[in-house]
Structures are given as structure tokens and as C-alpha cells.
Amino acid sequence: MSNLIRSFSDDFNVTWDDPVHATESWLLDPVNFPSPMPPLTQALHERIIAVAFGLPTVFVNGYAFMKDFAPPPPAPEVETRGPNDVCLVR
């Protein structure tokens, strides 16, 4: 069990070590991780997401929930030039 969660129940009620975590966004990624994961897969997933995206992950009933999970920000050239200029075929 994650060091952020004290306990959870079968109906996904979570008791957090720090109550502030209950006010944060923890999202399931149903496209990439639609099924519950066994403990070894959880440990690998947690480490990969932390290194690759810098996001904490918690597991409730085997399902992965990532904090502030969202698409990555646009690349600098998109920010500078704008999406229309970057996407135009020349």
C-alpha cells in the first residue's frame, strides 16, 4: 500500500495519511491501465510514473490513480510559434 494512504475499502473509500490529499485530483487512466494490477506490477508502475512524469501514484483495490494526471504541456516550439503554424503542412 502506498505511503500516502492509511487504508481503503472494497467500495473505494480511502483514508489518507494527510487529509490534504483527499482534496487533490487523483485520476484513473482507464485507457492504459483498465484492470487492477498485482503488487509487483504496482511497484514497477509507481516507479516508472515517478521517474518518467514526476507524478505520485496510489493504488486502491489494485487500480492505479495518479495525482494531477493530465496530458503533458505543449513543446516550447508550439508555445512560441502557436499550434496553427506548427501544424500547417508546407
N, C-alpha and C positions, 0 to 999 in steps of 0.2 A: 504494500500500500504506500502511496506517495507520502512524503513527509509533510505535505500541505493539508492532508485530510486525516482527521482523527477517526472517523467511522462513516459507513454508509449502509443503507438497507437495500433490500431487493427492489423496492419501489423508487430507488434513486434519491432518497433523502440523504443529504450529505451534512456531516458535522465537520466544520473546518477547524484547523488548529488556530487560525487567526480569522475572526469573523469578517474582516475586511475582504477576504477572498470571496465571500458569498455575494458581495456587491459587484464583483468583476465579471467580465464576459468570458465564459468557458464554453467553447463550441465544439460540437462533434463534427467530424469530417466524414459524412456518410458515403461519399463517393470513393475515397481512397481506403477508408477503414470502416466498412459497414458492419463488421462482425466483432464479437468480443474476442480479445486476444489472450492467449495463455501467458503466464508470468514471464517466461524468458523473452517472448516477443514484446511484451510490455517494456521490459528493461532495455531492449535494443531500440525500440521506437522512441522511448523517452530520451535516450542519449542522442540518437540521430537528430531528432527535432530540436533538442537543445543546442547542438553544435551547428546544424545547418541554418536554423532560423532564429535561434536565441529565445525560443518560447518554452515556458514550462508546460508540462503535460501531467494531467492526473488521470487515473483510471478508476472508473466506478462500474462495478459489475463486469469488468473486462473491457469496457468501452473507453476509448481514448478521448479526452477532452483537452483542447489546447487553449491557453489563455491568449486572448486578443488575436485569435486566428483570423487571418484575412489575406487577400492576395498581396504580393509584395508591392512596394511602391514602384512607380514608373522609373525607368532608367534615366540617367541625367540628360541624355540627348533628347528624350521625349519631353522632359521638363523644360529644357532650354528652347527647343525648336517647336514644340507642340505636336500633338498626335496627328493632325492633318498633314503637316509637312513630312513627318517621318513615314507615314503610311502611303503617301502618294507614289504611284509607280511612274517612273520616268523613263 
